[in-house]
Amino acid sequence: MDRTTTTSSAPPEQQPDFLEFAAARGRHLIRTAFLLTGGDGYLAEDLVQETLARIYLRWRRIAALDNPAAYAQTALVNTFLSHRRRRSSTEHVTDRFAEVATAPEDPALRLTLLRALAELSAPDRAVLVLRYWEDRSVEETAAALRLGPTAVRSRSSRALARMRAALGDELGELAGS
């Protein structure tokens, strides 16, 4: 029985287009993963590494797509959601952020928003990051998360309401300063 596989067994040095893609999109993927994980930089790097490894295995097919970057973003979100589903019960979430660099203009506002984002469920966080950080349309977000557009709109609305409730007066104080 002859089995043909679509995976690439060539070492990365023999696929320079993948290396270029990874170098060009890597920082963007890490920023997105950082937001998805609620500020856990180490987990964000792990998720991006896992995503790029999965993409590498199918690189010939993915490179032929119209928008490999969008495929990578969707793969990252799916990797994040899979990680959340299989997370061991021995892991404990803490209220401290990993050591991260923040923009000098207003680190308090950034940390407050990241904390509020981290309090949301993983699917709510994924919707908000794709819709408002990645600036994707409702339809693009729905396709990436395998939801209907109505579900994306309602989840976005509820997630934003939860963030506003969690922030309360704190956001007004920080935005006003």
Backbone as CSV, one residue per row, in Angstrom:
resi,resn,N_x,N_y,N_z,CA_x,CA_y,CA_z,C_x,C_y,C_z
1,MET,0.848,-1.172,0.000,0.000,0.000,0.000,0.894,1.235,0.000
2,ASP,0.691,2.105,-0.946,1.494,3.305,-1.072,0.778,4.456,-0.369
3,ARG,1.447,5.042,0.588,0.870,6.196,1.297,1.670,7.433,0.949
4,THR,0.961,8.428,0.493,1.603,9.695,0.182,1.210,10.677,1.263
5,THR,2.168,11.341,1.809,1.889,12.286,2.883,2.153,13.706,2.397
6,THR,1.445,14.660,2.974,1.621,16.059,2.588,2.538,16.779,3.550
7,THR,3.078,16.052,4.516,3.970,16.711,5.459,5.329,16.902,4.838
8,SER,6.048,17.886,5.320,7.366,18.194,4.798,8.415,17.597,5.718
9,SER,9.280,16.764,5.157,10.332,16.180,5.971,11.668,16.883,5.745
10,ALA,11.665,17.892,4.915,12.906,18.619,4.643,13.265,19.456,5.864
11,PRO,14.566,19.530,6.182,14.967,20.383,7.290,14.633,21.839,6.984
12,PRO,14.467,22.664,8.021,14.095,24.065,7.793,15.037,24.805,6.858
13,GLU,16.325,24.430,6.857,17.277,25.121,5.981,16.898,24.956,4.513
14,GLN,16.188,23.868,4.194,15.801,23.618,2.814,14.456,24.250,2.471
15,GLN,13.857,24.913,3.413,12.596,25.615,3.162,12.747,27.078,3.592
16,PRO,13.522,27.854,2.836,13.769,29.241,3.243,12.502,30.079,3.286
17,ASP,11.504,29.740,2.481,10.276,30.528,2.513,9.556,30.367,3.858
18,PHE,9.644,29.190,4.471,9.042,29.024,5.800,9.802,29.845,6.841
19,LEU,11.130,29.826,6.745,11.932,30.606,7.689,11.627,32.095,7.558
20,GLU,11.464,32.568,6.329,11.113,33.973,6.110,9.740,34.277,6.696
21,PHE,8.796,33.372,6.471,7.450,33.557,7.010,7.492,33.603,8.531
22,ALA,8.184,32.659,9.148,8.259,32.603,10.611,8.924,33.855,11.170
23,ALA,9.978,34.324,10.514,10.664,35.534,10.978,9.773,36.763,10.823
24,ALA,9.034,36.833,9.736,8.188,37.997,9.483,6.956,38.029,10.373
25,ARG,6.347,36.882,10.639,5.082,36.836,11.378,5.239,36.486,12.853
26,GLY,6.425,36.056,13.264,6.627,35.576,14.624,6.268,36.574,15.704
27,ARG,6.744,37.798,15.597,6.460,38.814,16.633,4.965,39.120,16.706
28,HIS,4.317,39.174,15.572,2.876,39.438,15.546,2.117,38.294,16.217
29,LEU,2.524,37.063,15.929,1.883,35.913,16.551,2.100,35.915,18.067
30,ILE,3.287,36.297,18.505,3.559,36.336,19.949,2.714,37.413,20.616
31,ARG,2.561,38.570,19.984,1.703,39.620,20.563,0.268,39.128,20.709
32,THR,-0.232,38.457,19.678,-1.588,37.928,19.737,-1.700,36.870,20.829
33,ALA,-0.739,35.976,20.895,-0.762,34.921,21.923,-0.664,35.528,23.315
34,PHE,0.118,36.591,23.465,0.248,37.266,24.751,-1.112,37.780,25.220
35,LEU,-1.863,38.348,24.304,-3.205,38.829,24.659,-4.141,37.667,24.953
36,LEU,-4.066,36.618,24.170,-4.932,35.459,24.389,-4.679,34.823,25.754
37,THR,-3.422,34.782,26.170,-3.080,34.131,27.430,-3.260,35.041,28.629
38,GLY,-3.691,36.246,28.414,-3.904,37.163,29.528,-2.611,37.706,30.100
39,GLY,-1.563,37.755,29.305,-0.314,38.358,29.747,0.767,37.369,30.127
40,ASP,0.583,36.099,29.874,1.592,35.090,30.188,2.542,34.968,29.001
41,GLY,3.668,35.663,29.081,4.618,35.693,27.984,5.227,34.340,27.673
42,TYR,5.475,33.543,28.703,6.084,32.232,28.486,5.117,31.288,27.769
43,LEU,3.872,31.288,28.203,2.871,30.458,27.544,2.646,30.941,26.115
44,ALA,2.664,32.261,25.918,2.492,32.818,24.572,3.582,32.300,23.634
45,GLU,4.825,32.306,24.101,5.919,31.796,23.272,5.747,30.307,22.984
46,ASP,5.307,29.547,23.978,5.081,28.115,23.775,3.991,27.867,22.739
47,LEU,2.899,28.641,22.814,1.800,28.468,21.873,2.239,28.808,20.447
48,VAL,3.020,29.869,20.303,3.505,30.246,18.967,4.453,29.177,18.433
49,GLN,5.310,28.662,19.293,6.222,27.608,18.848,5.445,26.373,18.396
50,GLU,4.437,25.991,19.152,3.623,24.840,18.766,2.883,25.108,17.458
51,THR,2.357,26.311,17.309,1.638,26.682,16.094,2.566,26.643,14.883
52,LEU,3.755,27.224,15.008,4.691,27.230,13.892,5.154,25.811,13.545
53,ALA,5.279,24.963,14.539,5.655,23.570,14.266,4.558,22.872,13.459
54,ARG,3.307,23.118,13.826,2.198,22.511,13.088,2.127,23.056,11.659
55,ILE,2.368,24.344,11.515,2.343,24.959,10.186,3.488,24.411,9.332
56,TYR,4.644,24.227,9.931,5.799,23.721,9.192,5.515,22.359,8.578
57,LEU,4.802,21.520,9.314,4.507,20.185,8.814,3.650,20.207,7.550
58,ARG,2.887,21.258,7.367,1.994,21.373,6.205,2.357,22.585,5.341
59,TRP,3.615,23.025,5.430,3.992,24.297,4.833,3.742,24.372,3.337
60,ARG,4.001,23.326,2.594,3.793,23.398,1.135,2.354,23.746,0.794
61,ARG,1.422,23.121,1.487,0.000,23.394,1.233,-0.380,24.785,1.733
62,ILE,0.111,25.170,2.900,-0.235,26.471,3.488,0.365,27.610,2.680
63,ALA,1.583,27.434,2.188,2.241,28.477,1.399,1.470,28.775,0.121
64,ALA,0.729,27.795,-0.371,-0.043,27.995,-1.599,-1.353,28.741,-1.360
65,LEU,-1.739,28.943,-0.101,-2.980,29.651,0.210,-2.852,31.128,-0.135
66,ASP,-4.003,31.794,-0.271,-4.001,33.227,-0.561,-3.409,34.033,0.581
67,ASN,-3.675,33.611,1.824,-3.226,34.381,2.979,-2.705,33.443,4.068
68,PRO,-1.447,33.028,3.982,-0.890,32.136,5.002,-0.857,32.786,6.388
69,ALA,-0.761,34.115,6.444,-0.736,34.802,7.743,-2.068,34.637,8.469
70,ALA,-3.168,34.722,7.754,-4.484,34.521,8.367,-4.633,33.077,8.841
71,TYR,-4.105,32.145,8.054,-4.126,30.740,8.464,-3.349,30.570,9.771
72,ALA,-2.193,31.231,9.866,-1.376,31.136,11.077,-2.107,31.712,12.279
73,GLN,-2.801,32.835,12.100,-3.569,33.428,13.200,-4.662,32.474,13.673
74,THR,-5.367,31.884,12.733,-6.425,30.938,13.078,-5.840,29.720,13.776
75,ALA,-4.720,29.234,13.277,-4.062,28.081,13.906,-3.628,28.419,15.324
76,LEU,-3.151,29.645,15.544,-2.745,30.074,16.884,-3.937,30.091,17.840
77,VAL,-5.047,30.647,17.388,-6.246,30.688,18.239,-6.703,29.267,18.556
78,ASN,-6.698,28.391,17.572,-7.100,27.005,17.814,-6.132,26.298,18.761
79,THR,-4.845,26.581,18.651,-3.860,26.007,19.565,-4.113,26.498,20.981
80,PHE,-4.418,27.779,21.123,-4.730,28.350,22.437,-5.965,27.691,23.044
81,LEU,-7.027,27.588,22.254,-8.258,26.989,22.771,-8.049,25.517,23.114
82,SER,-7.270,24.804,22.332,-6.959,23.402,22.643,-6.165,23.303,23.940
83,HIS,-5.225,24.216,24.113,-4.431,24.226,25.341,-5.329,24.444,26.561
84,ARG,-6.266,25.351,26.434,-7.174,25.630,27.557,-8.035,24.414,27.880
85,ARG,-8.441,23.671,26.872,-9.279,22.492,27.102,-8.504,21.371,27.769
86,ARG,-7.240,21.210,27.426,-6.485,20.070,27.952,-5.614,20.417,29.158
87,ARG,-5.700,21.647,29.631,-4.848,22.088,30.732,-5.024,21.203,31.954
88,SER,-3.961,20.843,32.523,-3.968,19.950,33.682,-4.557,20.661,34.896
89,SER,-5.184,19.895,35.765,-5.756,20.485,36.976,-4.668,20.846,37.974
90,THR,-3.419,20.445,37.720,-2.335,20.782,38.635,-1.799,22.189,38.402
91,GLU,-2.202,22.817,37.321,-1.765,24.184,37.075,-2.680,25.143,37.807
92,HIS,-2.086,26.171,38.369,-2.864,27.150,39.116,-2.615,28.541,38.552
93,VAL,-3.681,29.255,38.321,-3.587,30.612,37.814,-3.240,31.533,38.979
94,THR,-2.328,32.450,38.751,-1.960,33.402,39.795,-2.419,34.797,39.401
95,ASP,-2.341,35.697,40.326,-2.741,37.069,40.042,-1.554,37.936,39.650
96,ARG,-0.403,37.314,39.417,0.787,38.059,39.022,1.081,37.821,37.552
97,PHE,1.549,38.870,36.892,1.917,38.770,35.490,3.370,38.344,35.366
98,ALA,3.677,37.714,34.256,5.073,37.420,33.951,5.786,38.749,33.730
99,GLU,7.090,38.724,33.852,7.841,39.952,33.618,7.678,40.359,32.160
100,VAL,7.085,41.519,31.946,6.839,41.993,30.589,7.232,43.451,30.483
101,ALA,7.658,43.828,29.297,7.937,45.232,29.035,6.626,45.909,28.670
102,THR,6.422,47.105,29.165,5.217,47.853,28.836,5.608,49.176,28.193
103,ALA,4.684,49.713,27.453,4.929,51.001,26.810,5.048,52.068,27.889
104,PRO,5.964,52.993,27.751,6.162,53.999,28.795,5.010,54.987,28.926
105,GLU,4.118,55.059,27.920,3.073,56.078,27.978,2.051,55.835,29.100
106,ASP,1.571,54.629,29.309,0.612,54.400,30.380,0.567,52.922,30.773
107,PRO,1.553,52.486,31.535,1.589,51.076,31.907,0.436,50.673,32.826
108,ALA,-0.064,51.573,33.635,-1.158,51.225,34.558,-2.417,50.855,33.784
109,LEU,-2.737,51.625,32.746,-3.906,51.323,31.930,-3.731,49.990,31.217
110,ARG,-2.570,49.762,30.662,-2.295,48.510,29.949,-2.433,47.310,30.877
111,LEU,-1.846,47.391,32.066,-1.926,46.281,33.011,-3.352,46.055,33.503
112,THR,-4.090,47.125,33.690,-5.484,46.997,34.116,-6.307,46.298,33.041
113,LEU,-6.106,46.685,31.787,-6.839,46.041,30.692,-6.422,44.580,30.528
114,LEU,-5.138,44.290,30.658,-4.681,42.898,30.567,-5.261,42.052,31.694
115,ARG,-5.335,42.611,32.883,-5.906,41.889,34.019,-7.383,41.591,33.764
116,ALA,-8.112,42.576,33.250,-9.535,42.367,32.960,-9.711,41.348,31.836
117,LEU,-8.849,41.397,30.845,-8.904,40.435,29.747,-8.619,39.022,30.258
118,ALA,-7.689,38.899,31.195,-7.329,37.586,31.746,-8.475,36.975,32.549
119,GLU,-9.372,37.787,33.054,-10.496,37.281,33.848,-11.597,36.681,32.985
120,LEU,-11.558,36.958,31.693,-12.570,36.416,30.792,-12.273,34.953,30.484
121,SER,-13.288,34.239,30.046,-13.081,32.852,29.620,-12.246,32.849,28.338
122,ALA,-11.632,31.730,28.058,-10.772,31.617,26.866,-11.529,31.931,25.576
123,PRO,-12.743,31.408,25.371,-13.451,31.756,24.124,-13.799,33.248,24.029
124,ASP,-14.183,33.861,25.160,-14.479,35.298,25.144,-13.224,36.097,24.814
125,ARG,-12.113,35.708,25.418,-10.848,36.382,25.163,-10.469,36.251,23.693
126,ALA,-10.651,35.063,23.128,-10.309,34.834,21.716,-11.135,35.737,20.806
127,VAL,-12.424,35.863,21.098,-13.292,36.725,20.280,-12.833,38.180,20.368
128,LEU,-12.567,38.677,21.583,-12.165,40.077,21.728,-10.810,40.352,21.078
129,VAL,-9.870,39.425,21.226,-8.552,39.644,20.631,-8.662,39.676,19.109
130,LEU,-9.407,38.737,18.537,-9.536,38.727,17.077,-10.312,39.942,16.576
131,ARG,-11.398,40.275,17.234,-12.245,41.377,16.754,-11.583,42.741,16.942
132,TYR,-11.019,42.996,18.122,-10.585,44.352,18.438,-9.075,44.543,18.403
133,TRP,-8.294,43.542,18.729,-6.848,43.694,18.637,-6.383,43.424,17.213
134,GLU,-6.860,42.325,16.624,-6.484,41.966,15.261,-7.309,42.721,14.230
135,ASP,-8.343,43.394,14.672,-9.210,44.197,13.810,-9.820,43.363,12.690
136,ARG,-10.271,42.174,13.044,-10.937,41.313,12.064,-12.425,41.620,12.041
137,SER,-13.034,41.353,10.911,-14.475,41.537,10.790,-15.191,40.433,11.557
138,VAL,-16.479,40.606,11.737,-17.284,39.592,12.411,-17.199,38.273,11.646
139,GLU,-17.275,38.360,10.328,-17.251,37.155,9.505,-15.902,36.432,9.595
140,GLU,-14.807,37.198,9.569,-13.483,36.586,9.682,-13.303,35.927,11.049
141,THR,-13.769,36.601,12.089,-13.676,36.043,13.437,-14.520,34.782,13.544
142,ALA,-15.711,34.821,12.975,-16.591,33.655,13.009,-15.940,32.464,12.300
143,ALA,-15.321,32.722,11.159,-14.666,31.641,10.425,-13.481,31.078,11.215
144,ALA,-12.708,31.948,11.831,-11.536,31.494,12.587,-11.935,30.656,13.798
145,LEU,-13.032,31.013,14.432,-13.460,30.311,15.647,-14.524,29.249,15.387
146,ARG,-14.896,29.114,14.114,-15.930,28.156,13.723,-17.240,28.426,14.469
147,LEU,-17.627,29.688,14.463,-18.888,30.129,15.054,-19.694,30.851,13.977
148,GLY,-20.948,31.103,14.278,-21.748,31.921,13.389,-21.517,33.391,13.682
149,PRO,-21.757,34.266,12.719,-21.577,35.703,12.945,-22.416,36.224,14.111
150,THR,-23.623,35.695,14.280,-24.465,36.127,15.396,-23.834,35.745,16.722
151,ALA,-23.257,34.571,16.794,-22.590,34.131,18.026,-21.390,35.025,18.335
152,VAL,-20.659,35.433,17.308,-19.507,36.322,17.524,-19.983,37.675,18.052
153,ARG,-21.040,38.216,17.450,-21.551,39.516,17.903,-22.044,39.447,19.348
154,SER,-22.809,38.419,19.678,-23.344,38.324,21.041,-22.232,38.046,22.046
155,ARG,-21.269,37.186,21.683,-20.161,36.892,22.598,-19.309,38.142,22.802
156,SER,-19.088,38.914,21.733,-18.329,40.160,21.847,-19.026,41.123,22.787
157,SER,-20.310,41.266,22.599,-21.081,42.194,23.422,-21.041,41.788,24.896
158,ARG,-21.254,40.497,25.157,-21.243,40.026,26.551,-19.850,40.121,27.162
159,ALA,-18.822,39.814,26.384,-17.452,39.870,26.899,-17.049,41.310,27.221
160,LEU,-17.429,42.245,26.351,-17.131,43.655,26.625,-17.878,44.140,27.865
161,ALA,-19.124,43.694,28.028,-19.888,44.072,29.224,-19.223,43.516,30.481
162,ARG,-18.722,42.285,30.415,-18.023,41.696,31.570,-16.745,42.465,31.886
163,MET,-16.034,42.868,30.836,-14.807,43.653,31.070,-15.136,44.997,31.704
164,ARG,-16.170,45.652,31.193,-16.557,46.950,31.764,-16.969,46.799,33.220
165,ALA,-17.714,45.737,33.524,-18.145,45.498,34.905,-16.941,45.199,35.789
166,ALA,-15.991,44.430,35.290,-14.800,44.096,36.076,-13.936,45.327,36.317
167,LEU,-13.885,46.213,35.334,-13.065,47.409,35.464,-13.735,48.462,36.331
168,GLY,-15.043,48.574,36.216,-15.782,49.551,37.022,-15.229,50.948,36.873
169,ASP,-15.037,51.621,37.992,-14.532,52.997,37.998,-13.049,53.072,37.712
170,GLU,-12.358,51.949,37.815,-10.915,51.930,37.618,-10.528,52.388,36.209
171,LEU,-11.294,51.992,35.196,-10.990,52.380,33.825,-11.162,53.888,33.640
172,GLY,-12.229,54.439,34.189,-12.458,55.882,34.077,-11.342,56.685,34.724
173,GLU,-10.865,56.210,35.861,-9.778,56.904,36.545,-8.494,56.843,35.729
174,LEU,-8.200,55.692,35.162,-6.966,55.539,34.398,-7.039,56.266,33.054
175,ALA,-8.187,56.213,32.403,-8.342,56.871,31.101,-8.346,58.387,31.265
176,GLY,-8.827,58.870,32.385,-8.908,60.300,32.616,-7.579,60.917,33.003
177,SER,-6.615,60.087,33.437,-5.346,60.656,33.911,-4.369,60.888,32.801
